[in-house]
Amino acid sequence: SAVPSIETYENIKKKKYSYSRIINRYKNAQLPKHEIIDLKKYKLNNQSWISSKTIEKVKYHLENDDQVLFFINRRGFSPYVFCKNCLKVYSCPHCSINLVYHKNKKKLLCHYCGFTTNLKRKCDRNISGSCRFTLSGPGVEKISEEVKKFFPSYKSLIFSSDTMNKKSSSNVLQKIINNEIKILIGTQLISKGYHFPNLNCIVVLDIDLSSLGHDLRGAEKNLQLYHQLSGRAGRTGKPATVYFQTYNLKSDTISKITNSDPFIFLENELQLRKKNNL
């Protein structure tokens, strides 16, 4: 594992586990650089989730024949759907979690139990009609639309569990390896051990949102995910960069991710949990 769990790290310290650590990458390839794009300076316009500075950086990489990944860990088109009139959120009747709008399927989908429904519901405030829904927040399908708008001459692909099925995945993976597909829009599925030799630019679109929440393991999971993700870039020796779009230049999440030694985070997190009896 690129970043072991807190429990594993503690067992290493207690000499219960022995461990081997790989210091250098294959063929001594350099780790990707990290660059922060300040969204307070380069504002998002016209309901877009890709800033002008990000577009500029991505164009530079594409012109240098690099493959580009836009990373957003949300399947579908929009994770929040609610009515403009009655303000009710579309939620799963079985799980009580928000339903995600999948534009490609024209359906609302529960990502936990698989429940699906159409975008129709009787509105509590509109006696004669249905809810007037609005979409909030981006998913990979939304970002894919923006990518096609900003980079129309480059072939792109959504890389998620909805698109990468067993029948087509081997053919698609070969096209990615051959650099026939220049732009990927992916979820965490893409961080799991794939080797894309031309991938030298990763754009993390939602780092601010991923750092929210009350999960005790949230920081640990983020560190593991983004270290794995960074490991997809620059694997053949060509210079690579991971860009983080953020409104918070002092983001604790980003500083932990960009630190080259994850064991510093693990030690601090372990001491924090002990201090709070967690």
C-alpha positions in Angstrom: 0.0 0.0 0.0 1.3 3.5 -0.8 -0.1 4.7 2.5 -0.9 2.1 5.2 -3.8 2.4 7.6 -3.3 4.0 11.0 -3.7 0.6 12.6 -1.0 -0.9 10.3 1.3 1.9 11.1 0.9 1.5 14.8 1.6 -2.3 14.5 4.8 -1.4 12.5 5.9 0.9 15.4 5.1 -1.9 17.9 7.3 -4.3 15.8 4.2 -6.6 15.3 4.6 -6.1 11.5 7.8 -5.9 9.5 7.6 -3.7 6.4 9.6 -2.9 3.2 9.5 0.6 1.7 10.1 1.4 -1.9 12.0 4.8 -2.0 12.4 5.2 -5.7 9.9 4.8 -8.6 10.4 2.4 -11.4 13.4 3.5 -13.5 13.9 6.4 -11.0 11.0 8.3 -12.6 10.3 11.5 -10.7 7.1 12.0 -8.7 4.7 14.5 -10.2 4.9 18.1 -9.1 1.9 19.6 -7.3 0.4 23.0 -8.3 -2.5 24.8 -6.6 -4.9 26.8 -8.7 -6.5 29.6 -6.6 -10.3 29.7 -7.4 -10.6 33.1 -5.7 -8.2 34.5 -8.3 -9.3 32.4 -11.3 -13.1 32.3 -10.7 -15.5 29.7 -12.0 -17.7 31.2 -14.7 -21.2 30.4 -16.1 -21.8 27.4 -13.9 -18.5 25.8 -15.0 -16.4 23.7 -12.7 -13.2 24.2 -14.7 -11.3 27.5 -14.2 -9.7 29.5 -17.0 -6.2 28.8 -15.4 -6.9 25.1 -15.4 -7.9 25.3 -19.1 -4.6 27.1 -19.9 -2.6 24.5 -18.0 -4.4 21.5 -19.7 -4.0 23.0 -23.2 -0.2 23.2 -22.5 -0.1 19.5 -21.7 -2.3 18.5 -24.6 -0.1 20.4 -27.0 2.9 18.5 -25.6 1.1 15.2 -26.4 0.4 14.4 -22.7 -2.7 12.6 -21.6 -4.9 14.5 -19.1 -7.1 13.2 -16.3 -9.9 15.3 -14.8 -10.6 13.7 -11.4 -13.9 14.0 -9.6 -15.0 11.2 -7.3 -18.7 11.4 -8.3 -20.5 9.2 -10.7 -23.4 10.5 -12.8 -24.2 14.1 -13.8 -25.3 15.7 -10.6 -25.3 14.4 -7.0 -28.2 16.7 -5.8 -31.6 17.1 -7.4 -34.3 19.1 -5.7 -37.6 20.9 -6.6 -37.6 24.7 -7.1 -41.1 25.0 -5.8 -41.4 22.6 -2.8 -37.6 22.4 -2.2 -37.8 18.7 -1.6 -34.6 16.7 -2.4 -34.9 13.6 -4.5 -33.9 10.8 -2.1 -34.0 7.0 -2.1 -37.2 5.6 -0.4 -35.1 2.7 0.9 -31.8 4.3 1.9 -32.9 7.9 2.5 -29.8 9.2 0.7 -29.7 11.6 -2.2 -30.5 10.1 -5.6 -27.9 11.0 -8.3 -29.0 12.2 -11.7 -27.5 10.1 -14.6 -28.0 12.2 -17.7 -26.8 9.4 -20.0 -29.5 7.1 -18.6 -32.1 9.9 -18.0 -32.7 8.3 -14.6 -32.2 9.1 -10.9 -30.1 6.4 -9.3 -29.3 5.3 -5.7 -25.6 4.4 -5.6 -26.2 2.2 -2.5 -29.1 -0.1 -3.3 -29.5 0.5 -7.0 -33.0 2.0 -6.9 -33.9 3.9 -10.0 -36.7 6.3 -10.9 -37.7 8.9 -13.5 -37.4 12.7 -13.0 -41.1 13.0 -12.2 -42.8 13.6 -8.9 -46.0 15.4 -7.8 -45.1 18.7 -6.3 -46.6 19.6 -2.8 -46.8 23.2 -3.8 -48.0 22.8 -7.3 -51.5 21.2 -7.2 -51.8 20.8 -11.0 -48.3 19.6 -11.8 -45.0 17.9 -11.2 -41.9 19.2 -9.4 -39.6 21.6 -11.3 -36.3 20.1 -10.6 -32.9 21.8 -10.5 -29.5 20.1 -10.5 -26.7 21.0 -8.0 -23.1 19.9 -7.9 -21.0 18.1 -10.6 -20.4 14.5 -11.5 -18.3 13.0 -14.2 -21.0 13.4 -16.8 -21.2 17.1 -16.1 -17.4 17.5 -16.3 -17.4 15.5 -19.5 -19.7 18.0 -21.1 -17.4 20.8 -20.1 -14.4 19.0 -21.4 -16.0 18.6 -24.8 -16.9 22.3 -24.8 -13.4 23.5 -23.9 -11.3 20.9 -25.8 -13.5 19.9 -28.7 -10.7 18.6 -30.9 -9.5 16.0 -28.4 -11.1 12.6 -27.8 -12.3 12.2 -24.2 -13.7 9.3 -22.1 -15.5 8.9 -18.8 -13.7 6.3 -16.6 -16.1 5.1 -14.0 -17.9 1.9 -12.9 -20.8 3.0 -15.1 -18.8 3.0 -18.3 -16.0 0.5 -17.7 -17.8 -2.9 -18.1 -16.1 -6.2 -18.6 -16.9 -6.5 -22.3 -15.5 -3.2 -23.3 -12.8 -2.4 -20.7 -9.9 -4.3 -22.3 -10.4 -2.5 -25.7 -10.8 0.9 -24.0 -7.7 0.4 -21.8 -5.7 -0.4 -24.9 -6.8 2.8 -26.6 -5.8 4.8 -23.5 -2.4 3.1 -23.4 -2.0 3.9 -27.1 -2.7 7.6 -26.4 -5.8 7.4 -28.7 -7.9 8.9 -25.9 -6.3 12.2 -24.8 -8.6 13.2 -21.9 -10.0 11.0 -19.1 -12.7 12.1 -16.7 -12.5 9.6 -13.8 -13.6 8.6 -10.4 -11.5 6.7 -7.8 -11.7 3.6 -10.0 -8.9 5.1 -12.1 -6.5 5.2 -9.1 -6.5 1.4 -8.7 -3.3 0.2 -10.2 -3.6 1.2 -13.9 -0.5 2.0 -15.9 -1.1 4.8 -18.4 2.3 5.7 -19.9 1.2 9.0 -21.4 -0.7 10.4 -18.4 1.3 13.4 -17.2 -1.4 15.8 -16.1 -4.0 15.3 -13.4 -6.6 17.9 -12.4 -8.3 17.4 -9.0 -11.5 19.4 -9.3 -13.2 18.9 -6.0 -10.5 18.8 -3.3 -12.5 21.2 -1.1 -15.6 19.0 -1.2 -13.7 15.8 -0.5 -12.2 17.3 2.7 -15.7 17.9 4.2 -17.5 15.4 6.4 -17.4 13.8 9.8 -15.8 10.5 9.0 -13.0 9.6 11.5 -11.0 8.1 8.7 -11.7 10.9 6.3 -8.2 12.4 6.3 -6.7 8.9 6.1 -8.9 7.9 3.2 -8.1 11.1 1.3 -4.4 10.7 1.8 -4.5 7.1 0.5 -6.7 8.0 -2.5 -4.7 11.1 -3.6 -1.3 9.4 -3.2 -2.6 6.5 -5.3 -4.0 9.0 -7.8 -0.7 10.9 -8.0 1.0 7.6 -8.7 -0.8 7.3 -12.0 1.1 10.3 -13.5 4.6 10.6 -14.8 5.3 6.8 -14.7 7.6 6.8 -17.7 9.9 9.6 -16.7 8.4 12.6 -18.5 7.7 15.5 -16.2 4.1 15.4 -14.7 2.0 17.7 -12.6 -1.1 17.3 -10.4 -3.2 20.4 -10.2 -5.6 21.2 -7.3 -8.4 23.6 -7.8 -9.2 25.2 -4.4 -10.7 28.2 -2.7 -8.6 27.4 0.4 -4.9 28.0 -0.2 -4.1 26.9 3.3 -6.1 23.6 3.0 -4.9 21.1 5.5 -6.0 18.3 3.1 -3.7 19.6 0.3 -0.7 20.1 2.6 -1.0 16.5 3.8 -1.4 15.1 0.3 1.6 17.1 -1.2 3.9 16.1 1.6 6.2 13.5 0.1 6.5 11.5 3.3 3.0 10.1 4.3 4.5 8.7 7.5 4.6 12.2 9.0 0.8 12.4 8.6 0.4 8.9 10.0 2.4 9.7 13.1 0.5 13.0 13.7 -2.9 11.2 13.2 -1.9 8.4 15.5 -1.0 10.8 18.3 -4.2 12.8 17.7 -6.3 9.7 18.1 -4.5 8.7 21.2 -5.0 12.1 22.7 -8.7 12.0 22.0 -9.1 8.3 23.0 -10.2 7.3 19.5 
